[in-house]
Amino acid sequence: MDYVDVVASYQMSRPVHVAFIGNSVSCGFYGDDWKHIRSILQSNGKIRDDQIESDIPQSAPTKLRAMLKARNPASTVANICGSGWDTNDHLGVATPSSSVTRQTNSVDQVLRLPRRPEVVFLPLQINDANHKLTVETYTRNTNKIIQALRGAGIQVVLVKENYAIIPGYKAFIDKVDEIARDWGVPVIDTYTPFGNAQWFLYDRTHPNGQGHNLIFSQYVKWFNFMTPPGRSDDQRSANSTSVGTSNF
């Protein structure tokens, strides 16, 4: 199954199986009812295995799960998020810059899911920038994640994370398009819609409830009008091809 098939399955009300590998934004921090989120996390900040389909986080994965299940209740969305986790952490690599301990490999976790996803979304720039990893480290780790997932027959969509006030962060956002072109994978851009509007932020990195809704709206766009691989929404040209139509 390729990207077009994933979108077509949604458009035709077939089951769609999705996973996220993300950070505290995917975990839903500082969105609606965020104070309940810690109850479903392990002590290392990663969501518990038995809670990856929890509806407690009011973030894009939960909102997407509701959207997909409204079309077909057999759809699944696994939210493999880790509060404070960067790309090193998600590869199970502990470094001095890590803000967590007892890292586990999130790609391996995806491959162990009872229902293997057809597509995995990767919103993973904020903590790499916040932990002062280099863009080269982010690129190398993201390539490893994509290679492992694609090798298992799983499609990958890179996600530009929301606007955040972090020195050097824009370089990580800009790198996403280059990685996507190299692999021929699509990009969902949740950065550009924020502009520099801080009223969508709870603090310098986390979206508030409105910000989480804005992020989710870009996933809605992708499932209803997919951008060609290797290009983010803001790069779409007039002759891009729509995949199906939407009544969502």
N, C-alpha and C positions, 0 to 999 in steps of 0.2 A: 504494500500500500504506500503510495506517495502522497505528497501534500495535497494535490488536487483530489485524490480519493478521500482523504480525511475530511476536507471541506464538503465534498459531494455527499459523504455519508451523513453529515449534519443536515445538509440541505434536503436530503431525501428521507430524513427522520430515521436513519439507521443508528445503531449504537456507535458511539465514539469513545475511545479509551485514551486518556490523556494523563500525563504526569508533569509536575513542576519540580525543578531543582532550584530552590530559591533561598532567600534569607528572611530577615524579620519583616520585610515588606510583604513577602508572600505569606508569612505567618499571620499577617493582619494587624501588626502592632499599630496602635494609635488610630485605628479605624473604629467603627461602632463596636461597643461592648468589648474593647480590647483587653480589659482587665481580667477577663476569663481565660485568656490565651495561655497564661503560664501553667494553668492546670492540666494542659494537654502536652506540655513539653517535658523532655527529659532534663536531668540536671545539667547536661552539656548544651542545652538550648535547642536541641533538635526535637522535632515533633515525634511523639511516641508512635511506634509501628501501628498500634491499634487505633490511632487517631488521625491517620493520614487522609481519611475521608470525612473528618469531622466538619460540621457546619458552624462551629464556634467562630473560627476566624472569618471576619467580614472583609475578605480580601479577594483578589481576582480569582484564585483557584476555586473558592467556595461559590462565588457568583457565577463562574463558568460552569461549575457542576450543576447548579440549578438550571442554567440555560440549556445545557445539553440534555439533562434528564427531562426537561419539559418537552423536548422533541422525542426522546426515547428513554424511558426509565432504566434501561439496561446500561446506559452510558456510565463511565467511571472517570473520576479525576482524583489522582493521588497527589497530595500536597507534601512533597518531601522538602520541607523548609527547615532552616536552622537559624535561630536568632544569633547574630554575630558571626555567621559562617561565611568564609570567602571561598574562592575556588580551590585553594590548597586544602582547606578543611573538607570540602565535598569530595576531594580525591583521597581523603584519609591521611593527609600529610600534616603533621604538626610542625609549626615553625615558630620562631620567637615572636612574630607579628600576630599570631593567632590570639583571638580573645576568648577562645574556648579550649577545652581539653577533651580527651577521649574521642577524637574524630573517627568517623566511620565513612567508608566509601559509598557515596550516594548513588553512583552508577550501578554498583553491585546491588544496592537496595532496589533500584528500578528493575533490574533483571530478575530479582526474586519475587516481584509482585505476583499475586495469584492470577491477575489478569494483566498480561504484558501490554503496555501502552503502544499505540500506533505512532504517537508523537509526544515529544518531551519539549517543554518550554524552558528556556534558560535565561532568567533575569538575574544576572550575577555580577554587576559592575560596582555597586555601591561599596560593599565591604572591601573589595580589592583596593579601591581608591582610598577608603577610610583607613585601612591598615597599612597604607603606603607601600603596597606591592607595586612592582613596575608594570607598565603596560605589556612588556615582553612576557612577564610571568603570567599575567591574565591571558594573553594570547596563547601561550604554550599550554596552560591548563585547560582553556576552553577547547583547543584543538584535541587534547587528549579525551575530553568528555565527548565531543562530537564523534571522534573516531570510534570510541568504544560503543556508543549507542548505534551509530550507523552500521558498525560491524555486526551488531545483533539484529539488524533489520528494522531499527526504530528511527523514524524521521525526527529531525531536530529543528526547532524554530528559535532563533536568537531573539532576545527581548532587550531593547534599550530601556534601562530603568528610568524612573521618574527623575525630574530635576532635583538636584541636591546641592547644598552649599558645602562643597568639599574641594580643597585646592587640588587642581590637576584632574578633576573628575571628567571634564569634557573630553580629554584625550582617550579615556576608556570608552566613552560613548561613541566617539568617532571611529574607534578601532572595530566596532561591531560590524559595520558595513564591509570593511576589508575582509574580515574573517568569513562573513556570509558569502561574499563573492568567491573566495577561495574554495569554499565547500559547496557552493550552489544551494544555499539554504535560505529560507525566507527570514525576514526581520519584522518584528512588531515594535513600533516606536511609541513608547509611553513617555519619552523624554520631551519631545517637541511640544505636545499639547499643553504641558505645564507652563511653557514660556519661562519667565522668571517670577511667576506669580507665587509669592510665598504664602498667600492665603490658602493654598492647597496643601501646605506642609504643617505638621504638628511641631516639628523641630527642624534642624538643618538637613536631616536626611529622610525622615519618615513622613509619608503622606498622612493627612487627617482623613476623616470619613469621606469628604468630598473628593480628596485626592485618590483614594482607593476606587471610588466610582469612576473617576476619569481614567484611571489605569484600565479598569475592566472594559470601558467603552472601546478601547483599542483592540481588545480580543474579540469583541462583538464584530467590529469592522472586519477583522481578519477572517472570521468564519463566514462572513457574508460577502466579502469582496477581497479575495486574497491577493496580496502583492506578489509579483513574480519573484522567484528566489534570488537572493543576493541584493535586494533593494528594499529599503524601508519605505513606509507610507509616504513620507514627505518627498521621496524621489519618484513617485509614480508619475508616469507620463500620460499624455492624453490617450495614447493608443493601448494602454494596459487592458487586459482582458478580465472581465468579471467572471467569477466562478459561481454560477447560479444566481438566484435572486432571493431576497429576504422578505419575510413577513414578521420578523422579530421586532 
